[in-house]
Amino acid sequence: MHQQKIQDTSVSLTELGFGASVIGNLYRVTPVDDATAAVDAAWDAGIRYFDTAPHYGLGLSERRLGAALRGRPRDEYVISSKVGRLLVPNEEPHGVDTEGFVVRDDLRRQWDFSRDGVLRSIEDTLERTGLDRLDIVYLHDPDDHWQQAAEEAMPTLAELRDQGVIGAIGAGMNQSAMLARFLRETAADVVMLAGRYTLLDQSGLDDVLPAAQEHGKSVVAVGVFNSGLLSLDRPAKGMKYDYQDAPPELVARALAIAQVCATHGTTLPAAAMAFPHMHPSIINVTLGMRTAEQVGRNVELHDQHIPDGLWDDLRAQGLIRSDVPAERGRGRE
């Protein structure tokens, strides 16, 4: 699978990445054998970028991903995790986590973007994964913590990067405006952009993507299905958009895009995966993958040929913005 470097670093990512949030029991229980089989299938398909976080299943995702990767040649894959949410003992457990993961809530999340919090979080992640190092560390959802994240957490990560402890640093968020600030105002190398550069939402063109181009930084795209609405060939009422029921007008727009895709001999989810790669700053699309079957489907979608005429027709019909780059980015060859 084709790889690209995060600009001005030694870290290279495969075009398709494995998002490990779902193997942390996101929304429902995932048997450990299914989680391991998913990682194995990703490896066999050539995927070499794996992303996790303490937040995902209160550490379950990190433990499972580390166990599944253990024994693989360490220099042959890239793993990223995140800081900003420390896991601490929960003094008032209710039995099950309340933030979307089907796990016991013996631990709770505690926001902390301080220097000590960052160092402790990385140490805890290495212990949970059983790995010797992290290749990329992102600040995780620092929306309400800009000052501490920019003035304490990012400089701490920059020190670790400059010492060779980490290969690349950045931030991951569901918004694009603050990610643009991280690229313009801090030492970030890469940002993880969730849901803001998709077939249904190109707002990243207003801030973070121009910032990446201007400053020679890279972008990892996640949430490319916008919580599910773009994941099927024929979107329908009741599907999710940004974690909520999709508004009727967005369902209608997704259906219109799907119909244009069909006229070009492709499908809505295949186009949704290919779309971010059209931008020259986006070097990777990472998807949550719960089972080996999901891995196989995602790889198949990734490998589909998408005719250039599709994007022209979507622009002409006003279904995507007119300023979407007209030529393929570096990520699709």
Salt bridges, closest charged atoms under 4 A:
GLU15 OE1 - HIS302 NE2 2.96
ASP40 OD1 - ARG72 NH2 2.56
ASP51 OD2 - LYS82 NZ 2.62
GLU62 OE1 - ARG128 NE 2.54
ASP75 OD1 - ARG133 NH2 3.01
GLU91 OE1 - ARG108 NE 3.09
ASP97 OD1 - ARG109 NH1 2.83
GLU99 OE2 - ARG109 NH1 3.74
ASP106 OD2 - ARG104 NE 3.27
ASP124 OD2 - ARG120 NE 3.80
ASP132 OD1 - ARG74 NE 3.44
ASP132 OD2 - ARG133 NH1 3.48
ASP135 OD2 - ARG74 NH2 2.88
ASP135 OD1 - ARG133 NE 3.67
ASP141 OD2 - ARG85 NH2 3.14
ASP141 OD2 - HIS140 NE2 3.68
GLU159 OE1 - ARG115 NH1 3.18
ASP162 OD1 - ARG161 NE 3.28
GLU185 OE2 - ARG181 NE 3.05
ASP189 OD1 - ARG161 NH1 2.97
ASP201 OD2 - ARG196 NE 2.73
ASP206 OD1 - ARG321 NH2 2.92
GLU214 OE1 - ARG184 NE 3.84
GLU214 OE2 - HIS215 NE2 3.69
ASP242 OD2 - ARG196 NH2 2.76
ASP245 OD1 - LYS240 NZ 2.72
ASP303 OD1 - HIS302 ND1 3.13
ASP308 OD1 - ARG328 NE 2.97
ASP312 OD1 - ARG315 NH1 3.02
ASP313 OD2 - HIS264 NE2 2.68
ASP323 OD2 - ARG321 NH2 2.83
GLU333 OE2 - HIS2 NE2 3.82
